[in-house]
């Protein structure tokens, strides 16, 4: 098991900035507003030759039982229980506060090794605040600036004492340990992003999949801010599921923090292989839902449409058939995408949803044999020849698949710039039916075939 370190401390001391520094990328949202981090976030940290799991946590704060603040602290307490060691972070520029002293006692009671980190130590004011940290009784403070990368060598020395050797004696590695076979690739977790409008029930669904309250949920829209990833195993298949912030129309996004949350959600879509677009059953297929689905298609991800809160609907049988009709009519660019009615709260339809994700992933990875592809192509062109443009006939030569993920094809033709979009749409829809490619984005790129006589000059008359 990897060595695990939880970063704890009061709000706005720079825990997420330190987390991002250790994982080497901006995974956690960072802002001057206190309380940005709500759920706990895990990442693979590295400092020199030290490798470990690092957990970013919500700021330790007091709240009424059952409140969002109290549940945020419960997430932090869970992270502490999972950790092998703690990084207790204070703001050196602000100096010690009563909350720092109270939570230092909390860290001591955890009975885990504690590294005291005095963040924001750059400059004279930071030096004074770091000296105050000795009063906490947690040992020598490590003075760093997570934002500027200062003091990391001292942090390395403090962690090095706590961690086991990077490589145990007698353990040997060879090249075979880092080469993945095709079978290994097939067993890798499927990356799934859950997206949708605010308060569509994304976090509730993931909590049901996990069987625990891993992600904070609330009737208040906008509870989720960071894109949090969790590991899920369903019927022996591994998934890495990303919960994301709700996506509102751009015109309604005013706050800087919400803009950061939306940008984080869009990164999760680009990183995912399958995207579950979740809608509220009582307000399904609204304009913003259609915009989100179109975004997913443009990013080239496999799509599954999930209609959540189905337990609140009446006359469900008569509504199910209408979901398929509405989806194909309103989203022709992903015609045939799976549509699943679910209830994240009650657990209805979860098996159907996970099956749909696996099927969408398989279609997204599908390759069509070249011979079968060109047999279809000849029949499609014969049944509906391309139109003439400016009195000149378009000649379509042949087609080949360039790659999967999503299925992408190269069509060789005489005049690429003259092929109408409507004709490419006809070929795409025909291909969906012929090769069973429902819902997945299909890319057809045009390429002009080289003219073998282009280099020859005309003979003078």
Secondary structure by P-SEA (a helix, b strand, c coil): ccbbbbbbbcccccaaaaaaaaacccccccccccccccbbbbbbcccccbbbbbbbbccccccccccaaaaaaaaaaaaaaacccccccccccccccaaaaaaaaaaaacccbbbbbbcccccaaaaaaaaaccccccccccccccccccaaaaaaaaaaaacccccccccccccccccccaaaaaacbbbbbbbbccccaaaaaaaaaaccccccccccccccccbbbbbbbcccbbbbbbbbcccccccccccaaaaaaaaaaaaaaaaccbbbbcccccccccaaaaaaaaaaaaabbbbbbbbcccccccccccaaaaaaaaaaaacccccccbbbbbbcccccaaaaaaaaaaaaaaaaabbbbaaaaaaaaaaaaaaccccccccbbbbbccccccccccbbbbbbbcccccccaaaaaaaaaaaaaaccccccbbbbbbbbccccccccccccc
